[in-house]
Amino acid sequence: MSFRRRLSLTLQPGQFTRRFYTLKSSSTPVTIGIRREDPARIWERRSPLTPDAVAELVSQGDVQVLIQDCDRRVFPVDEYVRAGAEVHPTLEPAHLVLGIKETPLLSLLTSPVRSTYQNAFLTGEKSNSQLEARLVDYELLTGTDGKRTVAFGWHAGGLGVASPFLVSICLTYRYAGTDAEPLVQYAPRPHTSLHIDAHRTQLRYVGSQIAEYGTPKILGPIVFGVTGNGNVTQGVLSILSELPIVKVNVGDLPALVSDPGTDLRKIYLVHALPDSYLSRADGTPYDRSDYYANPQEYHSLFHTKVAPYLTLLLNGVGWSANFPRLLTTSQLAMAKRLAAVGDISCDIGGGIEFVTRATTIDAPSYDVNGVSVMAVDILPASLPRDASVHFSERLLRYVRSIVDDYKGVKGGDVEAADALKRATIASNGQLQKGHEWLTDKVDAWRVTQGLRNEIDSTSDFDISPEDKGRRRAIERKKRVLVLGSGMVAGPAVDELAARSDVELIVGNREHWPLASNSLQEAERLVASHPSANRTRLSQLVKETDVVISLLPAPLHPAVAELCIEHKKHMVTASYISPAMRSLHSRAQSAGVLLLNEIGLDPGIDHCSAHSLLSRLRSENKQIVSFVSFCGGLPAPEAAEGVPFGYKFSWSPRGVLRAAGEGAIFRLADSLITRCCQNWEIPGEKLLLQNFPDVPLSNVLRLEGLANRNSMHYTEPYSLKGEELRTMLRGTLRYPGFASLMHSFGTIGLLESSKPILLDHWSSLSRLALEQKLGVSIPKGDFPSLKSALASVLPSTSIPPLLEALNWLHLLPTARVSSPAFGPLAPVPGHALPPADALALHLAHALRYAPNERDLVLLHHEIVARDHSGAEQVHTSTLMAYGNAGASAMASTVGLPVAFAALRVLDGSVRATGVWGPTVEEAVWRGVLEGLERKGFGVRETLRFGPSMEGALAAGLQRTISSI
């Protein structure tokens, strides 16, 4: 159980004012209370002290023991009475109260009892009518060597083997079509055993059956993986010794699993220690001291070196934030032999990311992608008598030390007293050194419990200056200013609004300032950008903590200037423009982070690429090819029969602008003579020199366009240009998009500077072509229009162009029918460049209907070469469909913005200046983990064979040859 989770509810005892029974002299007995565990914990039967321990304490003559009656406790209350304890309903007279698990919070506020708190106990004295309580955490009691001295760890490990073992045996036999009933019948179930020896006997019999008859050949060898090296793991290894175990090393696993001659009358055990699966991002080997000093620099290779070969994983490793996870949800797909996971550490959302909830003794498992997951948080309670005896023997020393302290005995157990001091979280009403970080959590808890009213009603004379400042800090929520709207704002606003400690400020020209934690209200407010009122905008920036700009990209630098002026951080989804990049030094001097490129593309593409590349580098692999394609498309059913096979889930103007931007990339293939040189395609040829077949799906046919300067990303991706044969980033479209968009450009519809004045949408193509050719085309004369088209386009391009223009009602002949997309949008009342007019029309004509879905597809293909020269093809893919709540484009652009903003808001990001998402792991990993929680996880695969480079190069060569 991790320290981080354990203390999330800790209270500061100094706020309680309760009646106490104090010691009057050294002859007054010290009263110890043993509390009744929370009735909601139906499987909790353990006790912190056994009747034998109580008898020993009472025999000293200066100790009184009170106990609350409990029928569920493993030792009947009569045994305690015979040992000298007295039954007491409330334990009110007790100086020291002991328990196993945490006390319900309400009882801490309403009862005079100094109660337990998680694996902890409280002691208290009365002084000046204020409680000076001492809160001691069992899990922090350590010896001089730093190792825990009071714990159930060994029992958790020993008993944590049984359920995962049972399930893994059942599942693996089921997959083989073989009956596992003979083994299942005798497999141990801890809570039905009287003691640990009986548990071992049952497991030993199962092992004898495996040793005699073996396991099904079709399954291959059964391999157990164990992690950790503490008490939990020692318990696991001790119990597993009852099976026919053969210990192997991590490096033995591939050959062991693939060898048909492996002895199936054994169970193979790999004890994976950190140096076998952890490595620095720079490729240097694991070093324990460096790892704990710089955990963010390390990556786990468990999913490639260990997990693919396991039948059962028993995890005894704890986890804390900033440390690499043992196994993520996306990596689980690589563990194809894995039948069950027993997370004995029970770190929810921790080292094993897909462990999302604790399980119980009677319902120990749940399914995650075909893998049975067990995370029972009270495993030692399966054998409550053995666990209580073990725990009580180790706790008794510290109880005696506290009794001596109460009695004023000098020169007692100094080592125990020192250990108690180290394990004290709060004393005399104050959090102790090392636990001050809990102050905000304590204060926040008080607010949620209504204690704020008690504080507010206290006079100024009763509140210290520190408390006053803390109260003001509680009352002020963190503020996020959202500027701009559009098609991607909803999911971002929704995610931000879900945080109760965040006040969402939304800019609007008519309502300034307004705040909302409601998505519907925020969407109403995010109606237009506030550029017309710089003074008011400056004031809003000044009063906020983080600014999110969803404005058009050209407006970002102006907002960034205000953020630098007021020393506020800023987050955007747009590319880093030259104007934005020029602010880098000023932002650093102001201590401000201007975080850009944190949407989909750019954004998630950078995060997922960086994650995969970092892992491959940590495996000492050489990157020789990097190909990445991304596209926002209609779902196939929504694209059928629609011009371009496309609909707009973001700004049409951006799509049209991108169609005219040049590209630089590198693509290697023997068919192309310039195989190891940069390819440069000018903007006017981008749509002609495309990739007609991008083979990243067995179902979808896709074409691709090179996207801007791919070589620019060798530096942020830390790729060595001289080692790369391919560096390509592209945009995905359905087949036919590029040729049709080129035709639109050829007839002048993509002209972005010279305006035209429309009288009807059907005149747009004629007027654009007139401007392009410099000749007049008679209005309403369709034959003359076709003749003009033939003068600039090949004959094969004219039929699909006319079909698209007619569908869009951009031809005179289209007036006679009703548009398939509903009534036409109003015609602009002023002159616009053809590209701007077309964008307005497409935004209406190619909008999504309420029942239509969009699709986002992001795919990286990285070819890596190992030390032997063999090449592996690694892929990373995100495929997401929109739903009734939000489009896939809105979710994959808006959510990363929100995740990154919240990381910045929470102080997890230290960088300053102008950066993209790979500046710190807190950003890119935070985005990926947030997406995983929302169901937009990135999936990684590994295959051997040809990459897509050849198909892309051949297709590009065909398009070049046809020009």
Beta strands, then each sheet from edge to edge (+ up, - down):
strand 1: 30-34
strand 2: 63-67
strand 3: 86-87
strand 4: 96-98
strand 5: 120-123
strand 6: 126-127
strand 7: 130-131
strand 8: 134-137
strand 9: 222-227
strand 10: 245-248
strand 11: 267-272
strand 12: 278-280
strand 13: 298-300
strand 14: 312-315
strand 15: 340-343
strand 16: 365-368
strand 17: 371-374
strand 18: 424-427
strand 19: 430-431
strand 20: 478-483
strand 21: 502-506
strand 22: 514-515
strand 23: 546-549
strand 24: 569-572
strand 25: 593-595
strand 26: 622-634
strand 27: 663-666
strand 28: 678-681
strand 29: 703-706
strand 30: 726-733
strand 31: 854-865
strand 32: 871-881
strand 33: 913-915
strand 34: 939-943
sheet 1: 3+ 2+ 1+ 4+ 5- 8+ 18- 19+
sheet 2: 6+ 7-
sheet 3: 10+ 11+ 9+ 14+ 15+ 17+ 16-
sheet 4: 12+ 13-
sheet 5: 22+ 21- 20- 23- 24- 25- 33-
sheet 6: 29+ 30- 26- 31+ 32- 34+
sheet 7: 27+ 28-
end
